[in-house]
Amino acid sequence: MGHPHIEKLDPKTHTMTLSLDIGLYPADVLYAAAYVFLDRAYVLLDRAGPRFEVHLRGKGELTEAQLSAMSGEFENELLAQALRRKVVKANQKIIEDITSQAIAGAAGGTLPTDFLAAGDDGMDFLDDPLGIAVPWEDKFKKKKDA
Amino acid sequence: MSHVTHQSVKLHRTLYMQQAVKDAATTFADFASFTVKRDGDYYAVEIKDIDADVEGDVVAEFCNFALANTAGRKKSKKA
C-alpha cells in the first residue's frame, strides 16, 4: 500500500501510529511535517522495513475523531512539504540569484551603471544651489530685515 | 500517586542524529539523567531519576527535542 495509513489508533492513550512508504516520502519531508506537529503532539519516528512509522500522542486529551483528524492533517502536511521541496528544487537557481543580488546590493556592491554615470555632474556634496540646506529661520529673518 | 522514575526509549539511528540526541539530553539534564548507547539500528536512551516535580512528560518532551534538533541539523547541513 503506497499512501499513508493509520496503523494504530487508541483514543484511551491519545496515540496513533501512521505508516508511510519510504519511497514516496523522503526523510526531509517527514522531518518537516513532524516539526509542524511538535507543539501539539509528542512525535516519535521509527522505521519498519520499507516504511516510516510516525507515532503521535496528543499533548492534550483527544477523541477518536480528533485523532483521525490529526492523522489527516499530518498527511496533508506531508503533501504540502513534498510540494514545497519540489518547488524549491525547481527554482533553486532563481532563489540563489535573487539572494546573491540582494546581499550584494545591501553590501553596496552593485549600483545601476546609469545611476553612477548620472551622478557625475561636477558638483560637491556640500553644494546647495537650491538653498535646501538653509534653515527656515534664516530665510525668514532675511525677508523680515529687508 | 505512583511516579515512574526510570524509562527507556529507542530512537532509530537512520532518523535521529547522535549529536541531536545528546543535545536533547543536555537540555533535559536538570530533570533526569540520560545515558545514550548504540543498540543495533537504534540509540537506546536510558532515562533515570526523573524529577517527580516536573509537570508534563519528560521522556516525550525529550523525544520531541531530539527530533527537532535532528531536523534542524539536517537542514543546516544541507544549506
Backbone of each chain as ProteinMPNN parsed JSONL, in Angstrom:
{"seq_chain_A": "MGHPHIEKLDPKTHTMTLSLDIGLYPADVLYAAAYVFLDRAYVLLDRAGPRFEVHLRGKGELTEAQLSAMSGEFENELLAQALRRKVVKANQKIIEDITSQAIAGAAGGTLPTDFLAAGDDGMDFLDDPLGIAVPWEDKFKKKKDA", "coords_chain_A": {"N_chain_A": [[0.853, -1.191, 0.0], [0.685, 2.152, -0.953], [0.039, 4.827, -0.072], [-0.109, 6.898, 2.972], [-1.129, 5.233, 5.929], [-3.284, 4.618, 8.762], [-1.902, 2.884, 11.269], [-2.359, 2.227, 13.863], [-4.726, 3.277, 16.27], [-5.544, 4.759, 19.21], [-7.784, 5.961, 21.304], [-7.883, 5.977, 24.083], [-5.303, 6.262, 25.08], [-4.621, 8.447, 23.681], [-3.126, 8.133, 21.387], [-1.574, 7.431, 18.203], [-0.552, 5.666, 15.312], [1.079, 6.157, 12.343], [1.752, 4.863, 9.108], [4.149, 5.085, 6.584], [5.195, 5.013, 3.167], [8.546, 4.677, 2.404], [9.663, 5.209, -0.089], [7.926, 7.052, -1.228], [7.833, 9.252, 0.441], [10.371, 11.32, 1.177], [12.965, 11.521, 3.716], [13.45, 14.193, 4.476], [11.026, 15.481, 3.997], [9.4, 14.154, 5.785], [10.585, 14.945, 8.232], [10.069, 17.699, 8.137], [7.272, 17.801, 8.158], [6.726, 16.521, 10.58], [7.89, 18.303, 12.33], [6.155, 20.457, 12.328], [4.126, 19.526, 13.908], [5.087, 19.376, 16.466], [4.396, 21.142, 18.509], [1.876, 20.473, 19.374], [1.724, 17.776, 19.708], [3.306, 14.739, 20.833], [5.933, 13.419, 19.132], [7.254, 10.58, 17.634], [9.586, 9.051, 15.623], [10.039, 6.186, 13.565], [11.395, 3.246, 11.984], [10.243, 0.67, 9.922], [11.202, -1.766, 8.159], [10.535, -1.222, 4.778], [9.136, 1.07, 5.378], [8.252, 4.185, 6.975], [7.469, 4.834, 10.346], [5.244, 6.762, 12.153], [4.738, 7.849, 15.271], [2.289, 9.346, 17.069], [1.278, 11.296, 19.809], [-1.193, 12.989, 21.433], [-0.817, 16.157, 23.079], [-2.742, 17.051, 24.687], [-5.982, 15.838, 25.828], [-7.52, 13.745, 23.451], [-10.19, 12.947, 21.29], [-11.444, 10.09, 19.452], [-12.243, 10.973, 16.95], [-10.868, 13.367, 16.782], [-8.276, 12.446, 16.808], [-8.239, 11.045, 14.388], [-8.614, 13.184, 12.693], [-6.26, 14.55, 13.148], [-4.488, 12.787, 12.042], [-5.199, 13.012, 9.348], [-4.494, 15.671, 8.953], [-1.764, 15.475, 9.287], [-1.057, 13.957, 7.067], [-1.81, 15.739, 5.057], [0.043, 17.751, 5.593], [2.377, 16.439, 4.988], [2.111, 16.208, 2.209], [2.053, 18.924, 1.515], [4.606, 19.721, 2.322], [6.147, 18.102, 0.675], [5.506, 19.136, -1.824], [6.444, 21.73, -1.476], [9.162, 21.241, -1.25], [9.664, 20.3, -3.805], [9.1, 22.568, -5.363], [11.031, 24.36, -4.396], [13.33, 23.026, -5.2], [13.02, 23.106, -7.986], [13.196, 25.817, -8.439], [15.646, 26.567, -7.55], [17.95, 27.823, -8.679], [17.014, 30.36, -9.397], [16.258, 31.349, -6.885], [18.755, 31.412, -5.618], [20.093, 33.301, -7.242], [18.556, 35.643, -6.838], [18.879, 35.985, -4.102], [21.674, 36.334, -3.898], [21.963, 38.691, -5.332], [20.516, 40.439, -3.717], [22.032, 40.409, -1.381], [24.471, 41.375, -2.33], [23.64, 43.907, -3.123], [22.891, 45.028, -0.672], [25.358, 45.175, 0.465], [26.429, 47.224, -0.902], [27.552, 46.756, -3.31], [26.556, 46.577, -5.959], [25.522, 49.017, -7.88], [23.2, 50.49, -10.14], [24.462, 51.05, -13.414], [23.772, 53.34, -14.961], [22.917, 55.066, -13.01], [25.256, 55.631, -11.645], [26.666, 56.964, -13.673], [25.043, 59.219, -14.1], [25.42, 60.566, -11.793], [27.762, 62.036, -11.903], [28.155, 65.185, -12.036], [29.864, 67.223, -11.631], [29.558, 68.523, -9.244], [30.013, 69.264, -5.756], [29.292, 67.438, -2.698], [28.613, 69.241, -0.784], [27.638, 71.454, -2.02], [24.86, 73.649, -2.541], [22.714, 74.529, -4.458], [19.942, 75.09, -4.578], [19.294, 76.007, -2.147], [18.415, 74.355, -0.121], [19.546, 73.428, 2.194], [19.559, 75.609, 3.849], [18.486, 76.899, 6.9], [15.022, 77.385, 7.871], [14.449, 79.523, 9.554], [16.561, 81.315, 9.107], [16.077, 82.07, 6.471], [13.597, 83.346, 6.73], [14.2, 85.454, 8.514], [15.887, 87.021, 6.979], [14.113, 87.953, 5.029], [12.38, 89.475, 6.61], [14.06, 91.414, 7.736], [14.773, 92.801, 5.494]], "CA_chain_A": [[0.0, 0.0, 0.0], [1.59, 3.277, -1.104], [-0.287, 6.047, 0.672], [-0.011, 6.71, 4.418], [-2.33, 4.698, 6.561], [-3.247, 4.54, 10.223], [-1.554, 1.535, 11.721], [-2.967, 2.03, 15.184], [-5.347, 4.487, 16.808], [-6.053, 4.414, 20.534], [-8.262, 7.182, 21.977], [-7.649, 5.901, 25.53], [-3.967, 6.814, 25.371], [-4.474, 9.589, 22.747], [-1.997, 7.83, 20.495], [-1.878, 6.988, 16.847], [0.647, 5.343, 14.539], [0.912, 6.242, 10.887], [2.783, 4.144, 8.358], [4.382, 5.756, 5.296], [6.138, 4.375, 2.251], [9.805, 5.427, 2.331], [9.881, 5.617, -1.479], [7.054, 8.177, -1.578], [8.102, 10.411, 1.294], [11.772, 11.393, 1.614], [13.132, 11.84, 5.141], [13.33, 15.655, 4.655], [9.597, 15.79, 4.023], [8.914, 13.608, 7.049], [11.06, 15.828, 9.302], [9.38, 18.993, 8.053], [5.878, 17.613, 8.584], [6.737, 16.198, 12.008], [8.262, 19.528, 13.053], [4.947, 21.29, 12.445], [3.237, 18.955, 14.933], [5.764, 19.256, 17.759], [3.797, 21.975, 19.55], [0.616, 19.922, 19.899], [1.783, 16.322, 19.864], [4.609, 14.106, 21.024], [6.177, 12.709, 17.872], [8.382, 9.649, 17.633], [9.728, 8.436, 14.305], [10.67, 4.867, 13.587], [11.432, 2.583, 10.67], [9.894, -0.754, 9.925], [11.466, -2.228, 6.791], [10.465, -0.156, 3.764], [8.155, 2.087, 5.778], [8.445, 5.004, 8.171], [6.353, 4.83, 11.287], [5.127, 8.014, 12.9], [3.922, 7.681, 16.476], [1.826, 10.652, 17.545], [0.452, 11.296, 21.022], [-1.662, 14.35, 21.686], [-0.379, 16.731, 24.362], [-3.965, 17.126, 25.489], [-6.864, 14.7, 25.567], [-8.076, 13.767, 22.1], [-11.182, 11.91, 20.989], [-11.101, 9.292, 18.268], [-12.433, 11.831, 15.767], [-9.766, 14.35, 16.752], [-7.061, 11.715, 16.401], [-8.352, 10.794, 12.941], [-8.402, 14.479, 12.024], [-4.822, 14.847, 13.238], [-3.854, 11.931, 11.042], [-5.436, 13.648, 8.045], [-3.679, 16.894, 8.897], [-0.368, 15.078, 9.103], [-0.915, 13.558, 5.656], [-1.833, 16.987, 4.274], [1.315, 18.436, 5.822], [3.382, 15.692, 4.199], [1.96, 16.608, 0.798], [2.455, 20.334, 1.395], [6.071, 19.795, 2.43], [6.7, 17.467, -0.527], [5.346, 20.115, -2.906], [7.358, 22.831, -1.161], [10.511, 20.757, -1.568], [9.743, 20.218, -5.264], [9.147, 23.948, -5.879], [12.35, 24.905, -4.052], [14.31, 22.357, -6.05], [12.837, 23.592, -9.359], [13.551, 27.24, -8.535], [16.876, 26.752, -6.765], [18.844, 28.774, -9.339], [16.404, 31.698, -9.294], [16.356, 31.747, -5.469], [20.161, 31.748, -5.345], [20.423, 34.544, -7.946], [17.894, 36.766, -6.16], [19.522, 36.155, -2.795], [23.026, 36.897, -4.039], [21.785, 40.09, -5.749], [20.066, 41.204, -2.544], [23.175, 40.533, -0.463], [25.436, 42.274, -2.981], [23.037, 45.238, -3.067], [22.972, 45.508, 0.712], [26.764, 45.459, 0.754], [26.816, 48.375, -1.727], [28.383, 46.244, -4.389], [26.045, 46.746, -7.319], [24.62, 50.122, -8.187], [22.963, 50.526, -11.58], [25.52, 51.816, -14.084], [23.271, 54.65, -15.393], [22.858, 55.897, -11.812], [26.627, 56.073, -11.398], [27.02, 57.931, -14.718], [24.275, 60.442, -13.9], [25.873, 61.222, -10.567], [28.957, 62.838, -12.139], [27.757, 66.473, -12.611], [30.861, 68.208, -11.24], [29.176, 69.211, -8.007], [30.431, 68.674, -4.485], [28.096, 67.124, -1.912], [28.28, 70.383, 0.075], [26.977, 72.498, -2.839], [23.419, 73.696, -2.263], [22.221, 75.572, -5.378], [18.523, 75.39, -4.354], [19.126, 76.535, -0.792], [17.669, 73.392, 0.69], [20.194, 73.257, 3.496], [19.449, 76.844, 4.649], [17.37, 76.78, 7.855], [13.845, 78.209, 7.581], [14.533, 80.746, 10.359], [17.481, 82.234, 8.431], [15.396, 82.618, 5.285], [12.537, 84.222, 7.228], [14.825, 86.648, 9.087], [16.402, 87.85, 5.893], [12.984, 88.645, 4.403], [11.817, 90.418, 7.568], [15.013, 92.515, 7.866], [14.862, 93.552, 4.233]], "C_chain_A": [[0.893, 1.246, 0.0], [1.293, 4.455, -0.2], [-0.207, 5.803, 2.178], [-1.284, 6.058, 4.96], [-2.149, 4.589, 8.07], [-3.013, 3.084, 10.612], [-2.286, 1.222, 13.02], [-3.575, 3.351, 15.641], [-5.992, 4.117, 18.149], [-6.477, 5.683, 21.281], [-8.003, 7.164, 23.487], [-6.302, 6.518, 25.909], [-3.646, 8.024, 24.483], [-3.305, 9.362, 21.788], [-2.467, 7.305, 19.139], [-0.556, 6.683, 16.143], [0.304, 5.364, 13.061], [2.052, 5.495, 10.22], [2.91, 4.752, 6.968], [5.405, 4.995, 4.468], [7.388, 5.252, 2.123], [10.05, 5.973, 0.918], [9.072, 6.841, -1.868], [7.392, 9.435, -0.792], [9.559, 10.41, 1.742], [11.849, 11.825, 3.086], [12.968, 13.34, 5.411], [11.873, 16.071, 4.825], [8.993, 15.33, 5.357], [9.322, 14.511, 8.219], [10.254, 17.135, 9.321], [7.936, 18.876, 8.54], [5.813, 17.351, 10.091], [7.006, 17.45, 12.839], [7.045, 20.413, 13.319], [4.068, 20.82, 13.611], [3.849, 18.931, 16.332], [5.101, 20.07, 18.872], [2.515, 21.373, 20.117], [0.604, 18.41, 20.056], [3.205, 15.884, 20.189], [4.826, 13.202, 19.819], [7.4, 11.813, 18.022], [8.423, 8.97, 16.267], [10.427, 7.094, 14.432], [10.668, 4.314, 12.158], [11.07, 1.126, 10.831], [10.031, -1.244, 8.494], [11.382, -1.084, 5.808], [9.484, 0.967, 4.126], [8.644, 2.889, 6.982], [7.23, 4.802, 9.067], [6.385, 6.121, 12.077], [4.193, 7.77, 14.076], [3.566, 9.069, 16.998], [1.009, 10.466, 18.827], [0.073, 12.732, 21.324], [-1.149, 14.866, 23.019], [-1.571, 16.926, 25.293], [-4.805, 15.892, 25.195], [-7.498, 14.842, 24.195], [-9.08, 12.632, 21.93], [-10.728, 11.141, 19.75], [-11.194, 10.141, 16.996], [-11.29, 12.841, 15.639], [-8.452, 13.685, 16.343], [-7.064, 11.441, 14.894], [-8.088, 12.073, 12.157], [-6.922, 14.833, 12.024], [-4.05, 14.019, 12.214], [-3.986, 12.545, 9.646], [-4.592, 14.893, 7.875], [-2.208, 16.553, 8.668], [-0.114, 14.689, 7.649], [-0.917, 14.788, 4.746], [-0.495, 17.721, 4.388], [2.436, 17.752, 5.041], [3.333, 16.122, 2.735], [2.43, 18.042, 0.588], [3.977, 20.466, 1.417], [6.747, 19.167, 1.211], [6.636, 18.432, -1.708], [6.334, 21.274, -2.72], [8.784, 22.468, -1.571], [10.723, 20.739, -3.088], [9.893, 21.61, -5.877], [10.52, 24.569, -5.609], [13.42, 24.316, -4.962], [14.251, 22.907, -7.477], [13.315, 25.028, -9.522], [14.849, 27.574, -7.806], [17.77, 27.847, -7.342], [18.322, 30.199, -9.183], [16.544, 32.213, -7.865], [17.776, 32.184, -5.135], [20.549, 33.071, -5.983], [19.838, 35.753, -7.218], [18.569, 37.05, -4.827], [20.888, 36.802, -2.927], [22.955, 38.355, -4.49], [21.412, 40.965, -4.564], [21.228, 41.441, -1.583], [24.204, 41.509, -1.029], [24.931, 43.718, -2.93], [23.162, 45.848, -1.685], [24.401, 45.874, 1.087], [27.28, 46.646, -0.058], [27.647, 47.973, -2.92], [27.877, 46.548, -5.78], [25.051, 47.902, -7.394], [24.383, 50.109, -9.684], [23.974, 51.459, -12.256], [25.047, 53.195, -14.522], [23.176, 55.605, -14.204], [24.247, 56.463, -11.507], [27.034, 57.159, -12.392], [26.317, 59.265, -14.486], [24.769, 61.241, -12.701], [27.062, 62.147, -10.784], [28.586, 64.152, -12.819], [28.693, 67.592, -12.164], [30.544, 68.963, -9.968], [29.69, 68.465, -6.782], [29.181, 68.372, -3.668], [27.698, 68.259, -0.971], [27.587, 71.516, -0.697], [25.468, 72.442, -2.605], [22.771, 74.774, -3.132], [20.76, 75.957, -5.137], [18.252, 75.928, -2.942], [18.353, 75.62, 0.134], [18.242, 73.307, 2.097], [20.088, 74.502, 4.381], [18.262, 76.717, 5.603], [16.257, 77.789, 7.559], [13.929, 79.552, 8.312], [15.427, 81.778, 9.684], [16.815, 82.876, 7.229], [14.367, 83.662, 5.716], [13.113, 85.529, 7.763], [15.274, 87.595, 7.997], [15.279, 88.66, 5.26], [12.44, 89.739, 5.299], [12.715, 91.653, 7.692], [15.006, 93.407, 6.63], [13.742, 94.571, 4.061]], "O_chain_A": [[1.763, 1.381, 0.86], [2.212, 5.028, 0.384], [-0.234, 4.656, 2.625], [-2.384, 6.325, 4.475], [-1.034, 4.483, 8.582], [-3.814, 2.195, 10.321], [-2.762, 0.108, 13.239], [-3.0, 4.417, 15.421], [-6.878, 3.265, 18.206], [-5.635, 6.397, 21.826], [-7.912, 8.224, 24.107], [-6.181, 7.205, 26.923], [-2.538, 8.558, 24.529], [-2.589, 10.299, 21.432], [-3.584, 6.816, 18.976], [0.441, 7.372, 16.361], [-0.618, 4.693, 12.596], [3.181, 5.497, 10.711], [1.917, 4.916, 6.259], [6.351, 4.412, 4.998], [7.293, 6.429, 1.774], [10.584, 7.071, 0.756], [9.484, 7.597, -2.748], [7.254, 10.549, -1.297], [9.95, 9.601, 2.584], [10.912, 12.416, 3.621], [12.418, 13.727, 6.442], [11.535, 16.894, 5.676], [8.185, 16.032, 5.966], [8.506, 14.807, 9.092], [9.822, 17.605, 10.374], [7.441, 19.751, 9.249], [4.953, 17.89, 10.788], [6.428, 17.636, 13.91], [6.919, 21.029, 14.378], [3.357, 21.617, 14.222], [3.193, 18.507, 17.284], [5.229, 19.729, 20.048], [2.107, 21.723, 21.225], [-0.393, 17.829, 20.482], [4.175, 16.568, 19.861], [4.008, 12.33, 19.525], [8.452, 12.253, 18.486], [7.435, 8.393, 15.812], [11.287, 6.896, 15.29], [10.021, 4.855, 11.26], [11.527, 0.444, 11.748], [9.09, -1.151, 7.706], [12.073, -0.078, 5.968], [9.06, 1.725, 3.254], [9.332, 2.38, 7.867], [6.11, 4.623, 8.59], [7.424, 6.521, 12.603], [3.002, 7.515, 13.895], [4.446, 9.864, 17.328], [0.156, 9.583, 18.908], [0.943, 13.593, 21.455], [-1.053, 14.109, 23.984], [-1.429, 16.962, 26.515], [-4.406, 15.018, 24.425], [-7.956, 15.921, 23.819], [-8.848, 11.506, 22.371], [-9.752, 11.507, 19.095], [-10.356, 10.048, 16.099], [-10.813, 13.128, 14.542], [-7.632, 14.27, 15.636], [-6.045, 11.581, 14.218], [-7.437, 12.061, 11.112], [-6.393, 15.347, 11.038], [-3.091, 14.491, 11.605], [-3.028, 12.594, 8.875], [-4.043, 15.148, 6.803], [-1.501, 17.256, 7.947], [0.913, 15.045, 7.072], [-0.14, 14.875, 3.796], [0.026, 18.242, 3.403], [3.327, 18.41, 4.504], [4.363, 16.366, 2.106], [3.117, 18.344, -0.389], [4.559, 21.22, 0.638], [7.793, 19.639, 0.764], [7.579, 18.536, -2.492], [6.967, 21.732, -3.671], [9.508, 23.274, -2.156], [11.787, 21.1, -3.592], [10.698, 21.816, -6.786], [11.098, 25.221, -6.478], [14.307, 25.027, -5.434], [15.284, 23.145, -8.103], [13.78, 25.42, -10.593], [15.109, 28.734, -7.487], [18.286, 28.691, -6.609], [19.077, 31.123, -8.878], [16.905, 33.37, -7.65], [17.984, 33.192, -4.46], [21.245, 33.879, -5.369], [20.521, 36.755, -7.005], [18.802, 38.204, -4.467], [21.229, 37.708, -2.167], [23.784, 39.169, -4.084], [21.912, 42.08, -4.414], [21.388, 42.535, -1.043], [24.738, 42.355, -0.312], [25.714, 44.643, -2.718], [23.493, 47.024, -1.535], [24.636, 46.759, 1.91], [28.44, 47.032, 0.08], [28.376, 48.795, -3.476], [28.673, 46.758, -6.695], [23.887, 47.765, -7.015], [25.287, 49.748, -10.438], [24.297, 52.524, -11.729], [25.826, 54.147, -14.468], [23.336, 56.815, -14.366], [24.385, 57.634, -11.155], [27.662, 58.149, -12.018], [26.922, 60.324, -14.655], [24.554, 62.45, -12.616], [27.349, 62.975, -9.919], [28.68, 64.254, -14.043], [28.364, 68.77, -12.298], [31.208, 69.95, -9.653], [29.789, 67.238, -6.761], [28.129, 68.967, -3.901], [26.596, 68.259, -0.421], [27.019, 72.425, -0.093], [24.875, 71.369, -2.487], [22.33, 75.805, -2.624], [20.376, 77.077, -5.473], [17.117, 76.258, -2.6], [17.706, 76.082, 1.074], [17.506, 73.135, 3.069], [20.484, 74.46, 5.546], [17.145, 76.453, 5.16], [16.508, 78.89, 7.067], [13.536, 80.587, 7.772], [15.113, 82.968, 9.678], [16.965, 84.075, 6.991], [14.283, 84.738, 5.124], [12.569, 86.599, 7.491], [15.07, 88.807, 8.076], [15.423, 89.851, 4.984], [12.076, 90.813, 4.82], [12.23, 92.784, 7.746], [15.21, 94.617, 6.722], [13.694, 95.271, 3.05]]}, "seq_chain_B": "MSHVTHQSVKLHRTLYMQQAVKDAATTFADFASFTVKRDGDYYAVEIKDIDADVEGDVVAEFCNFALANTAGRKKSKKA", "coords_chain_B": {"N_chain_B": [[0.056, 8.692, 44.6], [1.651, 6.972, 42.053], [4.91, 7.258, 40.626], [6.8, 7.255, 37.724], [10.192, 6.667, 37.596], [12.14, 5.725, 36.029], [12.818, 5.136, 32.727], [12.959, 3.941, 29.325], [13.919, 4.604, 25.965], [13.853, 4.021, 22.465], [15.563, 5.187, 19.701], [15.573, 5.389, 16.259], [18.511, 4.944, 14.363], [18.808, 5.835, 11.748], [17.075, 7.891, 11.602], [17.399, 9.656, 13.679], [19.905, 11.901, 14.76], [22.999, 11.343, 16.362], [24.33, 13.417, 17.776], [22.284, 15.226, 17.999], [20.52, 13.893, 19.668], [22.098, 13.739, 21.949], [22.355, 16.45, 22.525], [19.72, 17.053, 23.17], [19.502, 15.528, 25.469], [21.254, 16.922, 27.103], [19.849, 19.3, 27.328], [17.705, 18.5, 28.926], [18.912, 17.751, 31.226], [18.644, 18.759, 33.797], [16.335, 17.677, 34.745], [16.332, 14.939, 34.643], [18.429, 11.978, 34.429], [20.394, 10.991, 31.714], [21.376, 8.316, 29.581], [22.992, 7.527, 26.697], [23.189, 4.993, 24.351], [24.482, 2.876, 21.741], [22.472, 0.533, 20.079], [22.243, -1.812, 18.079], [20.306, -1.015, 15.326], [19.441, 1.17, 16.607], [19.487, 4.059, 18.851], [19.727, 3.556, 22.123], [18.167, 4.974, 24.766], [18.523, 5.502, 28.095], [16.642, 6.605, 30.73], [16.863, 7.993, 33.793], [16.118, 8.733, 37.271], [13.995, 10.622, 37.084], [12.696, 13.773, 37.572], [10.259, 14.18, 39.971], [8.724, 16.375, 40.423], [8.318, 17.689, 38.108], [6.038, 18.939, 35.808], [4.235, 17.403, 33.199], [5.431, 15.32, 30.489], [8.516, 14.168, 30.68], [10.116, 12.383, 29.185], [8.783, 12.15, 26.721], [8.874, 14.799, 25.904], [11.596, 15.074, 25.693], [12.06, 13.359, 23.517], [10.753, 14.812, 21.506], [12.423, 17.053, 21.43], [14.802, 15.837, 20.607], [14.078, 15.08, 18.048], [13.457, 17.574, 16.885], [15.971, 18.803, 17.057], [17.428, 17.1, 15.376], [16.122, 17.504, 12.924], [16.699, 20.222, 12.556], [19.52, 20.176, 12.421], [19.935, 18.58, 10.142], [18.821, 20.199, 8.229], [20.43, 22.504, 8.325], [22.797, 21.389, 7.562], [22.352, 20.793, 4.931], [22.024, 23.313, 3.827]], "CA_chain_B": [[0.193, 8.562, 43.136], [2.957, 6.416, 41.692], [5.621, 8.076, 39.639], [7.836, 6.495, 37.025], [11.478, 7.374, 37.683], [13.084, 5.079, 35.124], [12.21, 4.754, 31.45], [13.919, 3.856, 28.22], [13.32, 4.872, 24.655], [14.761, 3.666, 21.371], [15.445, 6.109, 18.558], [16.218, 4.746, 15.11], [19.721, 5.687, 14.007], [18.7, 6.49, 10.433], [16.149, 9.025, 11.704], [17.856, 10.58, 14.723], [21.358, 12.067, 14.771], [23.546, 11.118, 17.705], [24.596, 14.686, 18.456], [20.976, 15.834, 18.287], [20.011, 13.178, 20.848], [22.93, 14.155, 23.087], [21.989, 17.839, 22.839], [18.417, 16.998, 23.855], [19.793, 15.015, 26.811], [21.853, 18.041, 27.846], [18.773, 20.259, 27.609], [16.841, 17.978, 29.99], [19.77, 17.191, 32.29], [18.186, 19.214, 35.121], [15.098, 16.991, 35.115], [16.556, 13.485, 34.663], [19.771, 11.648, 33.921], [20.268, 10.283, 30.44], [22.509, 7.546, 29.061], [22.727, 7.183, 25.293], [24.056, 3.918, 23.866], [24.098, 2.246, 20.476], [21.891, -0.794, 20.246], [21.864, -2.228, 16.728], [19.861, 0.095, 14.483], [18.838, 2.205, 17.45], [20.123, 4.637, 20.02], [18.93, 3.219, 23.304], [18.328, 6.036, 25.758], [18.046, 5.158, 29.438], [16.333, 7.842, 31.448], [16.723, 7.668, 35.219], [15.954, 9.83, 38.24], [13.134, 11.667, 36.517], [12.214, 14.674, 38.632], [8.829, 13.962, 40.22], [8.021, 17.665, 40.498], [8.127, 18.261, 36.762], [4.74, 18.692, 35.174], [4.43, 17.005, 31.812], [6.143, 14.068, 30.213], [9.922, 14.499, 30.382], [10.637, 11.49, 28.142], [8.167, 12.518, 25.443], [9.424, 16.109, 25.523], [12.978, 14.788, 25.276], [11.979, 12.81, 22.146], [10.433, 15.933, 20.615], [13.632, 17.86, 21.282], [15.758, 15.07, 19.787], [13.592, 15.167, 16.664], [13.624, 18.961, 16.414], [17.415, 19.01, 16.876], [17.843, 16.356, 14.184], [15.589, 18.215, 11.747], [17.475, 21.458, 12.42], [20.887, 19.847, 11.987], [19.887, 18.092, 8.75], [18.512, 21.345, 7.384], [21.606, 23.381, 8.236], [23.829, 20.641, 6.837], [22.021, 20.903, 3.504], [22.11, 24.711, 3.374]], "C_chain_B": [[1.594, 8.019, 42.801], [3.617, 7.292, 40.623], [6.75, 7.253, 39.017], [9.142, 7.278, 37.078], [12.495, 6.82, 36.69], [12.347, 4.65, 33.852], [13.301, 4.58, 30.418], [13.177, 4.095, 26.913], [14.344, 4.52, 23.582], [14.495, 4.578, 20.18], [16.237, 5.53, 17.385], [17.376, 5.593, 14.603], [19.657, 6.344, 12.638], [17.829, 7.75, 10.51], [16.555, 10.053, 12.756], [19.379, 10.66, 14.697], [21.862, 11.989, 16.21], [23.738, 12.434, 18.472], [23.295, 15.386, 18.839], [20.362, 15.199, 19.532], [20.784, 13.621, 22.092], [22.594, 15.589, 23.517], [20.665, 17.892, 23.6], [18.612, 16.509, 25.294], [20.386, 16.115, 27.687], [20.779, 19.049, 28.248], [17.939, 19.814, 28.82], [17.628, 17.44, 31.186], [19.327, 17.617, 33.688], [16.997, 18.408, 35.634], [15.236, 15.465, 35.185], [17.995, 13.227, 34.235], [19.628, 10.712, 32.714], [21.559, 9.515, 30.11], [22.152, 7.115, 27.649], [23.723, 6.121, 24.844], [23.564, 3.435, 22.51], [23.555, 0.852, 20.759], [21.366, -1.241, 18.88], [21.509, -1.027, 15.878], [19.379, 1.294, 15.294], [19.852, 2.861, 18.396], [19.196, 4.297, 21.185], [19.204, 4.276, 24.367], [17.698, 5.587, 27.074], [17.822, 6.463, 30.191], [16.036, 7.474, 32.908], [16.521, 8.943, 36.033], [15.12, 10.983, 37.67], [12.522, 12.478, 37.667], [10.69, 14.56, 38.783], [8.037, 15.271, 40.215], [7.734, 18.281, 39.127], [6.751, 17.902, 36.225], [5.001, 18.33, 33.717], [5.312, 15.783, 31.706], [7.573, 14.373, 29.774], [10.437, 13.668, 29.203], [10.079, 11.881, 26.762], [8.695, 13.87, 24.952], [10.866, 15.951, 25.038], [12.987, 14.274, 23.829], [11.659, 13.91, 21.133], [11.672, 16.8, 20.363], [14.66, 17.147, 20.395], [15.377, 15.151, 18.31], [13.807, 16.571, 16.088], [15.108, 19.262, 16.159], [17.921, 18.314, 15.615], [17.396, 17.088, 12.925], [16.395, 19.48, 11.492], [18.871, 21.2, 11.888], [20.912, 19.389, 10.532], [19.673, 19.253, 7.789], [19.744, 22.226, 7.22], [22.758, 22.694, 7.508], [23.634, 20.779, 5.332], [22.28, 22.291, 2.976], [23.554, 25.109, 3.111]], "O_chain_B": [[2.599, 8.578, 43.24], [2.949, 7.964, 39.838], [7.548, 6.636, 39.723], [9.191, 8.43, 36.648], [13.581, 7.377, 36.528], [11.376, 3.895, 33.907], [14.434, 5.022, 30.614], [11.983, 3.825, 26.785], [15.547, 4.7, 23.77], [13.363, 4.719, 19.719], [17.422, 5.223, 17.513], [17.245, 6.805, 14.433], [20.375, 7.311, 12.385], [17.842, 8.575, 9.597], [16.098, 11.196, 12.718], [20.064, 9.64, 14.623], [21.236, 12.498, 17.14], [23.367, 12.554, 19.639], [23.216, 16.052, 19.871], [19.757, 15.889, 20.352], [20.199, 13.849, 23.151], [22.553, 15.901, 24.708], [20.505, 18.667, 24.543], [17.972, 17.008, 26.219], [20.059, 16.223, 28.868], [20.794, 19.582, 29.358], [17.521, 20.639, 29.633], [17.074, 16.759, 32.049], [19.601, 16.916, 34.663], [16.686, 18.449, 36.824], [14.363, 14.783, 35.722], [18.688, 14.12, 33.748], [18.835, 9.771, 32.723], [22.668, 10.002, 30.33], [21.153, 6.432, 27.424], [24.936, 6.311, 24.937], [22.387, 3.567, 22.175], [24.102, 0.1, 21.566], [20.187, -1.066, 18.571], [22.32, -0.114, 15.722], [18.961, 2.308, 14.733], [20.91, 2.307, 18.695], [18.034, 4.704, 21.216], [20.34, 4.445, 24.809], [16.497, 5.329, 27.15], [18.711, 7.311, 30.273], [15.09, 6.745, 33.204], [16.722, 10.059, 35.553], [15.494, 12.152, 37.765], [11.922, 11.933, 38.593], [9.939, 14.814, 37.841], [6.821, 15.265, 40.024], [7.002, 19.265, 39.011], [6.355, 16.737, 36.191], [5.891, 18.894, 33.081], [5.859, 15.287, 32.691], [7.81, 14.786, 28.639], [11.117, 14.195, 28.323], [10.812, 11.933, 25.774], [8.933, 14.065, 23.76], [11.293, 16.613, 24.093], [13.811, 14.696, 23.017], [12.221, 13.939, 20.038], [11.933, 17.222, 19.236], [15.303, 17.767, 19.547], [16.238, 15.275, 17.439], [14.273, 16.732, 14.96], [15.454, 19.899, 15.164], [18.738, 18.865, 14.876], [18.171, 17.273, 11.986], [16.739, 19.782, 10.349], [19.351, 21.916, 11.009], [21.807, 19.766, 9.776], [20.245, 19.301, 6.7], [20.068, 22.648, 6.11], [23.598, 23.361, 6.904], [24.593, 20.867, 4.564], [22.701, 22.46, 1.831], [23.82, 26.247, 2.724]]}, "name": "protein", "num_of_chains": 2, "seq": "MGHPHIEKLDPKTHTMTLSLDIGLYPADVLYAAAYVFLDRAYVLLDRAGPRFEVHLRGKGELTEAQLSAMSGEFENELLAQALRRKVVKANQKIIEDITSQAIAGAAGGTLPTDFLAAGDDGMDFLDDPLGIAVPWEDKFKKKKDAMSHVTHQSVKLHRTLYMQQAVKDAATTFADFASFTVKRDGDYYAVEIKDIDADVEGDVVAEFCNFALANTAGRKKSKKA"}
